[in-house]
Amino acid sequence: MQKTLMKLAVSAAALALFGPVAAMAEPVTPENYVVAETDWNFAAQQAQAPVNTWTHNDPVTEENQTIIRSNADVIYSLAVVDVAEGATLSIPERANGALQLIHYMDENHLTHGVIYAGETVDLTPDSLTGGTHIYILARTQISDDLDETKAAQAAMVIDAKSSNPYPSKGFDAEEVEAFRQKLIDEVNNGTATLDGFNAFGATLDDVVQNDYYYGAAVGWGGLPPQYAQYTPAVNGQGSAEKCQTITFPRPNLDYDNGGFFSLTTYNAGSWIEGDNFYIGHKRMKDNGDGTMTIDFNCDTDHSVTVSEGWNGTFRLYKPLDVEATKAEIEGLMAIPISTKQ
């Protein structure tokens, strides 16, 4: 139902701006897909809120998830912003030091700028690789105090000097969705490859074309690797057996300035299931020797609950060294889950 409503909202936004567009819709092709996918996301957000206006989401749960493989580390805040006459984005300092960032991208799914709590950025069209609007995907780490988290989320500021609605490029929404699914299927069935490390960048010189292309389908709005890195899976995932475990080296992140890592698990359909699907590094077992342990379907404080066919993703925020963290990701992918002795 939520996905249907989103499709209707996108279509309504297009009709409101331009009237019926089906007859003049530009075909989606490999050459323009990334721009078409980005246009779809811009239009979807503008259907939710006017330009320069935040949409603040709640923490993701089994009941309110709207996309597969949702991120439970953070709560999202979304906006489309007009920078034609200049705009300033800012985040106040966060007293508890928890991670908070504004991630903005342009109409080519490039630029991918990031500011953290206590920082400000001024933007104009010259700051972008094209267009006059940006999409914001802000992330606020969920602290132990949800009221504090929501207050931090609400404190972020958009100060735009103009408020022109985003002019949709006229692609057919259903065609974009079908093209996206085709690319996702190609990655999932192994006929295409995707290295997320090379999918997101400031310019086309910063990405690998294949990864830029497929990354827009599989992970539109992903952070570049200097800000966060992810595993596509967990070695040995899928079994609902009791009681399983994995032990791995503690990643080298900027913990003093909000860096953290986590594991989110999903069911066989890649949807969040139940309540105990997520574990942040503070709840993992610190073994005192530089390693951490997570259990699965165990009666321990550092266990998550998984069902048959499950999959999972480790997320690592604020790497101290991009290449070193990439190696740590590869190391994580090589360590299998085992039955706890």
C-alpha positions, 0 to 999 in steps of 0.5 A: 500500500505504501509503495502504491501511494508513493507511485500515486504521489509521484504521478500527482506531482508530475500532473500538478507541475506539467499536466499529463506527461505520458505522451511526451515522456522521454524513454529511459535508456542506459545513457540517461537512467541515472538522471531518470532515477534521480528525477524519480527520487526528487519528484517523490520527495517533492510530492511529500513536502514543498521545496526547501521543506524537511520531511523528518522520518521516525526510526524504522520498524517492522511496521513503518518500513517502506523500502527493503534493507532499511537502515536502522542506525539512523533516522532520516530527514529528506528535502529537495532544495532550490539553490538557484539563488544560493542556499545554506545548510547547517547542523548545530553541535550535538551535545552527546557527540552522536553522529549527525550529517547532511548528505546532499546530491545533485540532479546527476546523482553526483556532488555527494557533499557531506557536512557534520554536526557543527558545520555549515555549507553554502551552495549555488548552482556552481557547486553542482555538476548540473541543475539548480536543485539538490536532494538532501538525505540527512542522517541522525544517529539514534541515541539512547534518548529518542527525544534528544534524537528527534530534537537534533533532527529538527534542529537542522537548518535549510536557508534557501534564497529562492523557492522554485519547485523542482521541474521534473524532467518528464520520465515515466515513473513506471518505466523508471521503476521497471528499468531499476528492477531490471538492473537490480535483478542483473546484480542479484543474479550475477550477470552484472557486478557492482562495487559500491566503493566506486559508485558515489562521487563528486564528479564522473571522474570520481566514479566507475561508470558501471558502478555509478550506473548499477549503484543508482539502482541498488543504492541510490543516495548511498554515501561515498566511501570516505564517509561510510562503507557497507558489506553487501552480506554476512558470510554464512547468513541464512540459517535460523539455527540456534545458537550461532556466532561471529567474531571479528576485529573491531574496525578502525573508525573515528569513534571520538567524533561520532564514528560507529558501526552496526549490523542490521539483519533482514528476513528472506525477502530483505525486510526488517522482521521482529524487534531484535533485528539490529545491533550497534557496536556498543551492544556487541560483546567486546572481547578485550583483545581487539575483537567483537562478537555478535550472536544469533538466536542466542540467550545473550545480551549481544544476540540478534534474532534471525529467521530462515533465509535471513541476510544482513549488512554491516555499516561502518561510519566515519572511516579514519582511512578509506583504503584501510576500512575497505580492507576491513570490509573485505576481512569482515566478508571473509569471516563466517558465522559458526555454531556457538560451542 
